Amino acid sequence: MERKKVTLAALQQKKESGRKITMMTAYDYPSARLVDEAGMDTILVGDSLGMVVLGYDSTVPVTMDEMIHHCKAVTRAAKSCLVIGDMPFLSYQVSIDKAIENAGRFVKEARCDAVKLEGGSEMAPVVRAIVRAGIPVCGHIGLTPQTATMLSGFRVQGKDAESANKLVVAARDIEEAGAFMLVMECIPDLLGGRITRELKIPTIGIGAGKECDGQVLVYHDLVGLFERFTPKFAKQYVNLSPLVREALLQFRKEVEEGAFPGSEHTFAMKPEEAGKG
Ligand code: KIV
């Protein structure tokens, strides 16, 4: 049966009725098709793209053009999932006008349904302006990888009362600015639960405990295609890398030994035709 397109209202309803929301990253047509067919609610074209697909050592170098290119492939594949494009570093911090213009590119050029941006209370005016322009915004607080250096590295955020309270205020400010959803990354589960209960909008956790309204994982972590490092919160459901490696070795061996292509992979020509050449 064809699934209906997931809407913002449907996500809100899920929170209100206690049904969990699913989000998965995808960066290209084949992975987005699989995610969509798996019945996920939302696809995040995350700027994690930079690390898991483009080979950068962080998300900082990712550009608007790179994001748009990959978002276009994902939206071509996603029939039902709500697609969220992740605004890259410095695409929304320089000025409100620039932030609206760049958010607009995700919707107009790449046909995304919404955008996500990182940051706490200081980003509330930017969220408000983009929402006012008619573009739905998902917030992202806690560990915000684009500014990990400012947070002294990739570490759990909000572990003491003071920083936890700051994140609660940030969550409220982002909600008040009009965000439709909030991603919370790498915070203690008690804090994830507290913010989830305080907010009216849905929360999506990644390393934020099971009380969040939904969960997100990075596709390449889930299928075992990113081997550089594995964060504690990332569960690997299948390890594809050894299987792919084995298939590649097998191909190389068969070509070198003349075993591939076999007759079943070969096109025939009548010998009399071949003889005419
Ligand atoms: O870029 C990304 O994939 C993200 C998720 C980890 C939430 O921001």
Boltz pocket constraint, residues with backbone or C-beta under 6 A from the ligand:
constraints:
  - pocket:
      binder: B
      contacts: [[A, 25], [A, 44], [A, 45], [A, 46], [A, 47], [A, 48], [A, 49], [A, 86], [A, 140], [A, 183], [A, 185], [A, 206], [A, 216], [A, 218]]
      max_distance: 6.0
